[in-house]
Amino acid sequence: VSPDTKLEMRRLHWTLLSICGKPEDVHVAIEAIDQRMGEEEDKVGFDSALSCALVLGGEDALKMIEQRILAHPDSRYSDINSAILAIRVHGTEFKQIPRERLLESLRLVLDKPEVADLVIPDLARWEDWSQIDKLVELFALPQEKSQYLRVPVIQYLQTCPLPEAELAIEKCKAIDPDAVRRAQVIFPRRGRS
């Protein structure tokens, strides 16, 4: 691909390679991922390259994304966001990797409070109710670390059908009743009494 190729066109190329490529073509996406990891600016269409790697490389590519981005302590926000976008697309549009395995990857982001809010809605959308305790821990972090997490945490808990979620909301109310009230105004409960 020419260096002058626009980013939108590069993304289209990754999509086409995902559709037409073979597993042995995954090296092309891995090379682009390596290139992006060494640059400040996204010149490869990183989220699309990651998605292509997932389609062609399956769980091996997912492990690489976990190690190099999601679990890596020095990952950039933009790289984490791109990885989440790729996993999200893969979990809704493709079926090569089981959704439960994709959720394992998303759960890694909960260990990074500064970006955990990016995956909490996905956990709720995909009905992963295994993270109630972890989300209450995140909610309880000092305000400067948890201010962006508190509304998504309450939204997750309000969506969760398990009785433990009600207890978790009460714990959150004891920590920050104003945040719980704000979240409930923004995202009122539906279909629950």
Disulfide bonds with the S-S distance in Angstrom:
none
